[in-house]
Amino acid sequence: MPKEYEPITVKQTLTKVKEERMPFNWSVNPYRGCAHGCSFCYARGFQAFIDKGADDEFQNHIMLKMNAAEALEAQLSKLAVRFNHDIEAVSRHVGSVAIGTVTDPYQPAEGKAMLTRECLKVLAKYRIDTSITTRSPLILRDLDLLGIMPSVAVNISLNTLDGQLARKLEPGSPLPSKRLDTLERLSGHGVQTAVFMAPILPYLTDSADQMEAIFAAARERGASYVMTSLLRLSPDVKKWYYKTLREHFPEKLPAYRNLYTGRYAEDEYRQRIRSITEELRRKHKLSPAPAGAAAAAGTAWAKERAGGSSRELERIAGQLPLEQLSFVF
């Protein structure tokens, strides 16, 4: 199936997250579909909501929300009016925003479209606590903005260090080595970083040695924490993932069928993996992701540079409406 890019317009960009266990209040996804094509991606299961398929269509039909930043600005500016242009009050009301919850915000289309960058500018203007999840080194393009945002954290998705394995399971994603380089550069520039070791894939990436290698690499490159989660297989995701297993690892299929009688792996397996990851966190002194990760960091690096950063933020992200300029950036 050839790649197809469809420009669309949206009425709003901020989407309220109703699941209380999530460490963020709102999500932003400037794209639908993802060219990385990860075979295990849980977002494939959401395709039915927009009348799209979880198969090849997920990675080959990419929707670009061309007015994402404008719609985001409209939502936040309405809140600013409601709070008498008190930007700190707006920030507290919104809470935390996660970018890239159902698609990678730095997938290849972002290179030219720059929808994610424009959304970041808006979030920066309103001082919104922001986290970004990506597999892509393209995020380094936006270091100028990330380095001066009042509160931001970047989560690098990485569930294996084996480049050959990654290429079979997530054919369009940057190689693990590139992601580790990205993690190191972000950390080196003072951006709070984390590794999302997700999903852990039974019989492929779940050995203690494999997981420890990721924890060690995360620690070495400056990550603040490592978040882990196991593979979840909704019916649509299971169909595509099992197709990938049949192609590359047919000998694993019987074990998977025994382990996944529903969406989740059996309890005993989940407990074993949880015990291993908890021990690895203790050993490498890496915590699980805290609620409100960007805010929890305190963004000390940003505060230290508050004077110069305020002016630079205004230059890059743009000024607030005149009546809001009394609130310091």
C-alpha positions in Angstrom: 0.0 0.0 0.0 1.6 3.4 -1.0 1.9 6.2 1.5 -0.9 8.7 1.5 -0.9 12.0 3.3 -4.3 13.6 3.9 -4.5 17.1 5.2 -7.5 17.7 7.5 -8.8 20.4 9.8 -10.0 19.9 13.4 -12.3 21.8 15.7 -10.0 21.2 18.7 -6.6 19.9 19.5 -6.7 19.3 23.2 -8.4 16.1 24.1 -9.5 15.5 27.7 -8.1 12.2 29.2 -10.8 10.5 31.2 -8.7 7.7 32.6 -7.7 8.8 36.1 -4.6 6.5 36.2 -2.9 8.4 33.4 -0.2 10.8 34.6 -1.6 13.6 32.4 -4.8 15.5 32.0 -5.0 16.2 28.2 -3.5 14.8 25.1 -2.4 16.4 21.8 -1.9 14.4 18.6 -1.1 16.5 15.5 -1.3 13.4 13.3 -3.4 10.2 13.0 -1.8 7.1 11.8 2.0 6.6 12.1 4.6 5.9 9.5 6.8 4.0 12.0 4.4 1.1 11.6 5.1 -0.6 14.9 3.4 -4.0 14.8 2.5 -4.0 18.4 1.2 -0.4 18.7 -2.0 -0.2 20.8 -3.1 2.8 18.7 -4.0 0.5 15.9 -7.0 -0.4 18.0 -8.3 3.2 17.8 -8.4 3.2 14.0 -12.0 1.9 14.0 -13.1 5.1 15.7 -12.2 7.1 12.5 -13.4 4.3 10.2 -9.9 3.3 9.3 -8.1 -0.1 9.4 -5.6 -1.4 11.9 -3.6 -3.1 9.2 -1.4 -1.4 6.5 -3.6 1.6 6.5 -2.4 2.6 10.0 1.2 3.3 8.7 0.4 4.3 5.2 -2.6 6.6 5.5 -1.3 9.5 7.6 -3.7 12.4 8.5 -2.1 15.8 9.1 -4.1 18.1 11.3 -3.1 21.2 9.5 -4.7 23.7 11.9 -3.7 21.9 15.0 -1.8 24.8 16.5 -4.5 27.3 15.6 -7.2 25.1 17.2 -5.0 24.7 20.3 -4.5 28.5 20.5 -8.3 29.0 20.2 -8.9 26.6 23.1 -6.3 28.1 25.4 -7.2 31.7 24.5 -10.8 31.0 25.6 -9.5 29.8 28.9 -7.4 32.9 29.2 -10.5 35.1 28.9 -12.3 32.9 31.4 -9.4 33.4 33.9 -9.1 37.1 33.3 -5.8 36.5 31.4 -4.1 35.1 34.4 -1.8 32.7 32.6 -0.7 30.9 35.7 -4.3 30.2 36.5 -4.8 28.8 33.0 -1.7 26.6 33.4 -3.0 25.3 36.8 -6.5 24.6 35.4 -5.2 22.7 32.3 -2.7 20.7 34.3 -0.4 18.4 32.2 -0.6 17.8 28.4 0.9 14.7 26.7 1.9 15.0 23.1 2.1 11.7 21.1 -0.3 9.4 22.9 -1.7 7.6 19.8 0.9 8.5 17.1 4.5 9.7 17.1 4.5 13.5 16.9 8.0 13.4 15.3 7.2 10.8 12.6 8.7 11.7 9.2 5.9 14.0 8.1 6.8 16.4 10.9 10.0 17.2 9.1 8.2 19.4 6.7 4.8 19.9 8.2 6.1 21.1 11.6 2.7 20.7 13.2 4.2 19.5 16.5 6.6 22.4 16.7 3.8 24.9 16.2 1.8 23.2 18.9 4.8 23.4 21.3 5.0 27.1 20.7 1.4 27.5 21.8 1.8 25.3 24.9 5.0 27.3 25.8 3.1 30.6 25.6 0.5 29.4 28.1 3.2 27.8 30.3 1.5 24.4 30.1 3.2 21.4 31.7 4.1 19.3 28.7 5.5 15.8 28.1 6.4 14.4 24.7 6.7 10.7 23.7 8.7 9.8 20.6 11.0 7.4 18.9 12.5 10.0 16.6 15.8 12.0 16.6 13.8 14.6 14.8 12.9 16.1 18.1 16.4 17.4 18.3 15.4 20.0 15.7 13.3 21.7 18.4 16.0 21.9 21.1 15.9 25.7 20.8 12.3 25.6 22.0 12.5 22.6 24.4 15.4 24.2 26.2 13.4 27.3 27.2 10.0 25.9 27.8 8.9 26.5 31.4 8.0 22.8 32.0 8.7 20.0 29.6 9.8 16.3 29.6 10.7 14.0 26.8 10.1 10.3 26.8 12.0 8.1 24.4 10.2 4.9 23.5 12.6 2.0 23.5 11.9 -1.7 24.1 15.0 -3.3 22.6 18.6 -2.5 21.9 18.7 -5.0 19.0 18.5 -3.1 15.8 17.7 -6.2 13.7 14.8 -7.1 16.0 13.5 -3.5 15.9 13.6 -3.4 12.2 11.3 -6.5 12.0 8.8 -5.3 14.6 8.8 -1.5 13.9 10.0 -1.2 10.3 9.7 2.5 10.0 11.2 3.6 13.3 14.6 5.0 13.9 17.1 2.4 15.1 17.6 2.0 18.9 21.1 3.4 18.7 19.7 6.6 17.2 17.2 6.9 20.0 19.9 6.5 22.7 21.9 9.2 21.0 18.8 11.4 21.1 18.2 10.7 24.8 21.8 11.6 25.6 21.7 14.8 23.6 18.4 15.9 25.2 19.7 15.2 28.7 22.9 17.0 27.9 21.0 20.1 27.0 19.2 20.1 30.3 15.9 18.6 29.1 14.3 16.2 31.6 14.2 12.8 29.9 12.9 9.3 30.4 12.7 6.0 28.7 9.4 4.3 28.0 10.3 0.6 27.8 7.0 -0.3 26.3 5.7 -2.6 25.4 7.7 -5.4 26.8 7.2 -8.2 24.3 7.0 -11.8 25.7 9.7 -14.2 24.5 11.3 -11.4 22.4 12.4 -8.5 24.7 11.5 -9.8 28.2 14.6 -11.5 29.5 16.2 -10.0 32.6 19.4 -9.3 30.6 17.6 -7.5 27.8 15.7 -5.3 30.2 18.7 -4.6 32.3 20.6 -3.4 29.3 17.9 -0.8 28.6 17.9 0.4 32.3 21.7 0.7 32.2 21.6 2.6 28.9 18.9 4.9 30.2 20.8 5.7 33.4 24.1 6.2 31.5 22.5 8.7 29.1 20.8 10.8 31.8 17.3 9.6 32.0 15.4 10.5 35.1 13.1 7.5 35.1 12.1 4.4 33.2 8.5 3.5 32.7 7.6 -0.1 31.7 4.4 -1.8 30.5 3.5 -5.1 29.0 2.1 -5.8 25.6 -1.6 -5.4 25.4 -3.4 -7.2 22.6 -6.8 -5.8 21.7 -8.4 -7.8 18.8 -7.3 -5.5 16.0 -3.8 -5.2 17.4 -3.5 -9.0 18.0 -4.5 -9.7 14.4 -1.7 -7.5 13.0 0.9 -8.5 15.6 0.3 -12.2 15.1 0.7 -11.6 11.3 4.2 -10.2 12.1 5.0 -13.1 14.3 4.0 -15.6 11.6 6.3 -13.8 9.2 9.4 -13.5 11.5 8.9 -15.7 14.5 6.4 -18.4 13.8 7.8 -20.6 16.5 6.6 -18.1 19.1 3.0 -18.2 18.2 1.9 -21.2 20.3 3.4 -19.7 23.4 1.6 -16.4 22.7 -1.7 -18.1 22.2 -1.3 -19.7 25.6 -0.2 -16.5 27.3 -2.9 -14.2 25.8 -6.3 -15.8 26.1 -7.6 -12.2 26.2 -6.1 -8.7 25.9 -3.6 -9.2 28.7 -1.0 -11.7 29.6 -1.7 -14.2 32.4 -1.3 -12.9 35.9 1.7 -15.1 36.8 3.7 -13.8 33.9 2.8 -10.2 34.7 3.9 -10.6 38.3 7.3 -12.1 37.2 8.0 -9.2 34.8 6.9 -6.7 37.5 9.4 -8.2 40.0 12.2 -8.0 37.5 11.6 -4.4 36.6 11.2 -3.3 40.2 14.5 -4.9 41.0 16.1 -3.2 38.0 14.8 0.2 39.2 16.3 -0.3 42.6 19.6 -1.4 41.2 20.0 1.4 38.7 18.3 4.0 41.0 15.6 4.9 38.4 12.1 5.5 39.5 8.9 4.8 37.6 7.3 7.7 35.9 5.9 10.1 38.5 2.5 11.8 38.0 3.0 15.1 36.2 6.6 14.2 35.2 7.5 17.6 33.7 6.2 19.5 36.7 7.8 17.1 39.2 11.2 17.8 37.7 11.0 21.3 39.1 12.7 22.5 35.8 15.5 23.9 37.8 17.5 24.3 34.7 14.8 26.6 33.3 14.6 28.7 36.5 18.3 29.2 36.5 18.1 30.8 33.1 14.8 32.6 33.7 15.9 36.0 32.6 17.3 35.2 29.2 14.9 32.3 28.6 11.9 34.6 29.0 13.0 36.8 26.2 14.0 33.8 24.0 10.7 32.1 24.6 8.9 35.2 23.5 11.0 35.4 20.4 10.4 31.8 19.4 6.9 31.1 20.7 5.4 34.6 20.1 3.9 37.2 22.4 0.8 36.7 24.4 -2.1 39.1 23.7 -1.3 42.6 25.0 -3.4 42.3 28.1 -1.5 39.2 29.2 2.0 40.7 29.0 2.0 41.6 32.7 2.5 37.9 33.5 6.2 37.1 33.5 7.5 34.3 31.2 
